Amino acid sequence: MELVIYKKLTVSASGSDSTESVPCYRKMTLKQARLVADTAVTANNTNFVVIKLQKGSDDLGSRSFETTSMSAGVAENIALSGGEDLDFSDLDELKVTYDQTGGGMAFDGGLVLVFEPRRDV
């Protein structure tokens, strides 16, 4: 049985980095992350945002808008890596970090996180 968590993402073009958290209340493994833009995002190599998924300080996956645009309403998979870092225990949290470059870039959309429950043996 998969556990699906939706996180609304609203990032302003502030030029300042910021972080949000998705708390995890049980033992589970992150299997998939999909990013969906509510409005189209045009790539910009001067003012852009990198949306990162992190556990602690470890990067699990990211999406940069420096050179690649994104259409509205189209789900895009974020490639995940990290091995055991994809395993979450109760009270762990997944961080969603917005790294802004230049004046930054606005992003309005959502993140769909698919977890699989796990048991320690």
N, C-alpha and C positions, 0 to 999 in steps of 0.2 A: 504494500500500500504506500503510495507516494503522499507526501505532505507538500502542499503548494502554498507559498506565501507571496502575496502581492505587496509591493512597496511603491507608493506614489513618489515620483521624483520631480521636484520643481527646483531648478537651479537658476539663479539670476546671474546675469553677466556682470558680476561684481569685481572680478579680478582678484578676489580673495578666496583662498582654499577653505573648504568646509567639510564636515563629516557628519553622517547620520548613522544610527545603529539599528540593526535588526536583532532583537534578543532571541536566543534559542532556549527553549524551556525543557528540552529533552535530548537524549542522545540521538543524533541523526547525522547523515552524510549528505553534503551538497552534491547533487548529481548534475544539475543543469541550471543555467541562468540565462534568461532571455530579456533583452532590452527592447522596449517599444516606445517610439516617439509619438506623442499626440499631434505635434506639428513638425513639419519637415525641418531638418537641420542641415545647413549648408556648410561644408568644410571651410576652414579658414586657417591658413598657416601662421597667422600673426596673433589672432585672438581666438583661443579655443579652450575646450575643457577635456580632461581625461577623467572618465568615470572608472574608479577602481573598486574592486571587491577585495577586502582584506580580513584576515583573522590575526589580531594583534598587529604586528608590523609586517606580516608576510602577505605578499600580493597573491591572490588566487585567480585573478583575471581582470582585464581592463578593456575599455573602448575609448579610443581617441578620436576626436573630431578635427584633428589637424589637417589631414589629407583626404578623409573619406566622409562623404555626406550620408544622411540617413533619411529615408522617406517616411512620411507619416503613416502610422497604422501597420507598418511591416515589422514583424518580430525578427530580431537578430540574436543569434546565439552568441554568448560570450565564452570563448575558449577558457576552460578551467584547468589549472594545474596546482599541484601542492601536495599530492599524496595524502599523508595523514592529516595535513592541515585542513583538508576538506571535511574531516570528522569534527563534529561539534558535540560538546557535553552540555548538561544542564548548566545554565547561567553563562555560557559562552555567548559571544555576540559577533555577528557578521557586520563589519563596517563598510559603509558605502562612502567613499571619499571622492570629492570633486576637486581636482587639481586644475586651477585656472592659470592660463598663460596670457600675458598681455592684459588687455581689458577684460578677458574672460569671454564666456559664451553662455547664453541661456539654453536650458534644456527643459522641456516639459514632456513628461511621459511616465513610464512605469517600468518596474523591474519585477519579473516573475522568477521566483526561486523555487526549484524543485528539489526536495530533500527525500531521502529514504531513511526510515527509522532503522536503528541498529541496536544490537545488544553486544555487550562485552562478554567474552567467554573466558 
